[in-house]
């Protein structure tokens, strides 16, 4: 798979929480660093995602925002 997004992190799915329409997928990308993705249930099924499966988190964003109180 070739993508224009340069932020690609290999990891392992550690948790999938399914909701009514979407699922929250948690991926351990090493050293207990967790990436969380909110994707559709249909994508979970089409990609055959399950805990323990190795995946690639692809991050494409035009900006990163940081906030503090």
KOLFI-131920 format. One record per atom (N, C-alpha, C): residue number from 0; atom name; y, x, z negated. Coordinates in nm, 4 decimals, padded with zeros to 6 digits. Atoms other than C-alpha are relative to their C-alpha. Last residue first. Layout:
# KOLFI-131920
   nr  atom         Y         X         Z
  NUM    CA         Y         X         Z
...
This chain:
# KOLFI-131920
   nr  atom         Y         X         Z
   68     N  -00.0743   00.0965   00.0829
   68    CA   02.5501  -00.6780  -03.0544
   68     C   00.1288   00.0626  -00.0471
   67     N   00.0116  -00.0225   00.1438
   67    CA   02.4282  -00.4533  -02.7730
   67     C   00.0803  -00.1077  -00.0719
   66     N  -00.0937   00.0681   00.0892
   66    CA   02.3610  -00.5023  -02.4046
   66     C  -00.0249   00.0365  -00.1449
   65     N   00.0329  -00.0272   00.1397
   65    CA   02.2073  -00.2985  -02.1247
   65     C   00.1046  -00.0697  -00.0850
   64     N  -00.1017   00.0338   00.0989
   64    CA   02.2061  -00.4030  -01.7590
   64     C  -00.0534   00.0307  -00.1399
   63     N   00.0621   00.0072   00.1317
   63    CA   02.0110  -00.2407  -01.4763
   63     C   00.1119  -00.0264  -00.0993
   62     N  -00.0766  -00.0472   00.1155
   62    CA   02.1199  -00.3001  -01.1202
   62     C  -00.0824  -00.0131  -00.1266
   61     N  -00.1260  -00.0557  -00.0484
   61    CA   01.9886  -00.3544  -00.7674
   61     C   00.0859   00.0494  -00.1147
   60     N  -00.1170   00.0667   00.0544
   60    CA   01.6344  -00.3945  -00.8884
   60     C   00.1254   00.0656   00.0551
   59     N  -00.1067  -00.0123  -00.0993
   59    CA   01.2903  -00.3181  -00.7567
   59     C   00.1187  -00.0792  -00.0523
   58     N  -00.1288   00.0451   00.0512
   58    CA   01.0125  -00.2509  -01.0056
   58     C   00.1061   00.0267   00.1054
   57     N  -00.1011  -00.0392  -00.0972
   57    CA   00.6512  -00.2307  -00.8920
   57     C   00.1325  -00.0602  -00.0440
   56     N  -00.1222   00.0770   00.0244
   56    CA   00.3915  -00.2379  -01.1695
   56     C   00.1059   00.0545   00.0953
   55     N  -00.1233  -00.0756  -00.0156
   55    CA   00.0677  -00.0990  -01.0246
   55     C   00.1166  -00.0952  -00.0241
   54     N  -00.0973   00.0559  -00.0933
   54    CA  -00.2656  -00.2366  -01.1416
   54     C   00.1176   00.0967   00.0140
   53     N  -00.1055  -00.0957  -00.0303
   53    CA  -00.5827  -00.1333  -01.3246
   53     C   00.0877  -00.0565   00.1106
   52     N  -00.0146  -00.0377  -00.1405
   52    CA  -00.7813  -00.4310  -01.4538
   52     C   00.1149   00.0984   00.0168
   51     N   00.0795  -00.1184  -00.0318
   51    CA  -00.8644  -00.4300  -01.8258
   51     C   00.0134   00.0463   00.1441
   50     N  -00.0173  -00.1083   00.0959
   50    CA  -00.7413  -00.7852  -01.8896
   50     C  -00.0955   00.1145   00.0347
   49     N   00.0724   00.0214   00.1244
   49    CA  -00.7673  -00.9917  -01.5731
   49     C   00.0242   00.1197  -00.0909
   48     N  -00.0407  -00.0783   00.1159
   48    CA  -00.5781  -01.0302  -01.2467
   48     C  -00.0809  -00.0395  -00.1225
   47     N   00.1174  -00.0095   00.0876
   47    CA  -00.7640  -01.1692  -00.9466
   47     C   00.0290   00.0876  -00.1216
   46     N   00.0194  -00.1434   00.0228
   46    CA  -00.4607  -01.0992  -00.7256
   46     C  -00.1210   00.0283  -00.0887
   45     N   00.0150  -00.0673  -00.1296
   45    CA  -00.4761  -01.4549  -00.5856
   45     C  -00.0272   00.1495  -00.0155
   44     N   00.1286   00.0351  -00.0622
   44    CA  -00.5420  -01.6032  -00.9312
   44     C  -00.0221   00.0758   00.1300
   43     N   00.1055  -00.0501   00.0885
   43    CA  -00.2593  -01.4236  -01.1129
   43     C  -00.1362  -00.0245   00.0641
   42     N   00.0102  -00.1446  -00.0233
   42    CA  -00.0329  -01.4898  -00.8132
   42     C  -00.1088   00.0619  -00.0864
   41     N   00.0651  -00.0174  -00.1300
   41    CA  -00.1070  -01.8641  -00.8353
   41     C  -00.0165   00.1487   00.0322
   40     N   00.1441   00.0111   00.0218
   40    CA  -00.0240  -01.8554  -01.2051
   40     C  -00.0759   00.0203   00.1300
   39     N   00.0596   00.1326  -00.0116
   39    CA   00.3212  -01.7337  -01.1081
   39     C  -00.1494   00.0035  -00.0302
   38     N   00.0399   00.0329  -00.1371
   38    CA   00.4629  -01.4084  -01.2405
   38     C  -00.0638  -00.1384   00.0029
   37     N   00.0117   00.1459  -00.0037
   37    CA   00.6559  -01.2944  -01.5499
   37     C  -00.0300  -00.0374   00.1449
   36     N  -00.0374   00.0674  -00.1245
   36    CA   00.5980  -00.9203  -01.5906
   36     C  -00.0238  -00.1496  -00.0141
   35     N   00.0323   00.1419   00.0009
   35    CA   00.5951  -00.7139  -01.9106
   35     C   00.0512  -00.0635   00.1284
   34     N  -00.0845   00.0707  -00.0966
   34    CA   00.5765  -00.3332  -01.9008
   34     C  -00.0444  -00.1458  -00.0032
   33     N   00.0426   00.1273  -00.0564
   33    CA   00.4263  -00.1703  -02.2115
   33     C   00.1071  -00.0550   00.0934
   32     N  -00.1195   00.0599  -00.0595
   32    CA   00.4548   00.1951  -02.3105
   32     C  -00.0444  -00.1234   00.0766
   31     N  -00.0327   00.1301   00.0595
   31    CA   00.1531   00.2708  -02.5323
   31     C   00.1358  -00.0546   00.0433
   30     N  -00.0644  -00.0302   00.1277
   30    CA   00.1485   00.6352  -02.4169
   30     C   00.0476  -00.1265  -00.0718
   29     N   00.0254  -00.1310   00.0596
   29    CA   00.0647   00.5115  -02.0689
   29     C   00.0794   00.0212  -00.1269
   28     N  -00.0203  -00.1011  -00.1039
   28    CA   00.1604   00.2276  -01.8341
   28     C  -00.0146   00.1415  -00.0554
   27     N  -00.0192  -00.1277   00.0693
   27    CA   00.0153  -00.0466  -02.0551
   27     C   00.0083   00.1076   00.1075
   26     N   00.0671  -00.1152  -00.0602
   26    CA   00.0661  -00.3704  -01.8618
   26     C   00.0330   00.1246  -00.0809
   25     N  -00.0411  -00.1244   00.0650
   25    CA   00.1524  -00.7080  -02.0142
   25     C  -00.0869   00.1136   00.0508
   24     N   00.1019  -00.1038  -00.0117
   24    CA   00.1307  -01.0164  -01.7914
   24     C   00.0548   00.1281  -00.0616
   23     N  -00.0596  -00.1240   00.0456
   23    CA   00.3288  -01.3298  -01.8797
   23     C  -00.1125   00.1033  -00.0018
   22     N   00.0768  -00.0784   00.0961
   22    CA   00.1994  -01.6192  -01.6727
   22     C   00.0805   00.1238  -00.0360
   21     N  -00.0046  -00.1462  -00.0086
   21    CA   00.3846  -01.8924  -01.4891
   21     C  -00.0913   00.0644  -00.1020
   20     N  -00.0279  -00.0403  -00.1377
   20    CA   00.3408  -02.2641  -01.4179
   20     C  -00.0088   00.1511   00.0188
   19     N   00.0234   00.1129  -00.0901
   19    CA   00.2050  -02.4353  -01.7312
   19     C   00.0141   00.0406   00.1465
   18     N  -00.0755   00.1193   00.0336
   18    CA   00.1755  -02.1120  -01.9282
   18     C  -00.0330  -00.1099   00.0986
   17     N  -00.0267   00.0998  -00.1030
   17    CA  -00.0803  -01.8333  -01.9096
   17     C   00.0754  -00.1188  -00.0568
   16     N  -00.0270   00.1278   00.0667
   16    CA  -00.0594  -01.5361  -02.1429
   16     C   00.0410  -00.1013   00.1049
   15     N  -00.0515   00.1009  -00.0926
   15    CA  -00.2249  -01.2289  -01.9898
   15     C   00.0156  -00.1296  -00.0789
   14     N  -00.0122   00.1380   00.0467
   14    CA  -00.2780  -00.9180  -02.2031
   14     C   00.0538  -00.0881   00.1118
   13     N   00.0501   00.0116   00.1367
   13    CA  -00.3722  -00.5504  -02.1738
   13     C   00.0054  -00.1437  -00.0515
   12     N  -00.0372   00.1274   00.0616
   12    CA  -00.3440  -00.5019  -01.7982
   12     C  -00.0629  -00.0073  -00.1387
   11     N   00.1134   00.0889   00.0244
   11    CA  -00.3849  -00.1336  -01.7179
   11     C   00.0494  -00.1268  -00.0681
   10     N   00.0355   00.0362   00.1359
   10    CA  -00.1231   00.0950  -01.5681
   10     C  -00.1184  -00.0934  -00.0049
    9     N   00.1402   00.0391   00.0125
    9    CA   00.0235   00.2639  -01.2657
    9     C  -00.0300  -00.0306  -00.1445
    8     N   00.0664  -00.0538   00.1181
    8    CA   00.4033   00.2627  -01.2493
    8     C  -00.1439  -00.0513  -00.0071
    7     N   00.1363   00.0512   00.0029
    7    CA   00.5900   00.2208  -00.9217
    7     C  -00.0741   00.0683  -00.1140
    6     N   00.0433   00.0124   00.1391
    6    CA   00.9681   00.2625  -00.9227
    6     C  -00.1356  -00.0689  -00.0053
    5     N   00.0445  -00.1304   00.0480
    5    CA   01.0274   00.3832  -00.5677
    5     C  -00.0505  -00.0044  -00.1437
    4     N  -00.0336  -00.0170   00.1415
    4    CA   01.0477   00.0399  -00.4068
    4     C  -00.0580   00.1317  -00.0509
    3     N  -00.1269  -00.0717   00.0087
    3    CA   01.0240   00.0786  -00.0281
    3     C   00.0409   00.0241  -00.1451
    2     N  -00.1148   00.0858   00.0280
    2    CA   00.6574  -00.0130  -00.0391
    2     C   00.1268   00.0839  -00.0025
    1     N  -00.1265  -00.0722  -00.0043
    1    CA   00.3394   00.1405   00.0990
    1     C   00.1123  -00.1008  -00.0181
    0     N  -00.1163   00.0842   00.0000
    0    CA   00.0000   00.0000   00.0000
    0     C   00.1229   00.0890   00.0000
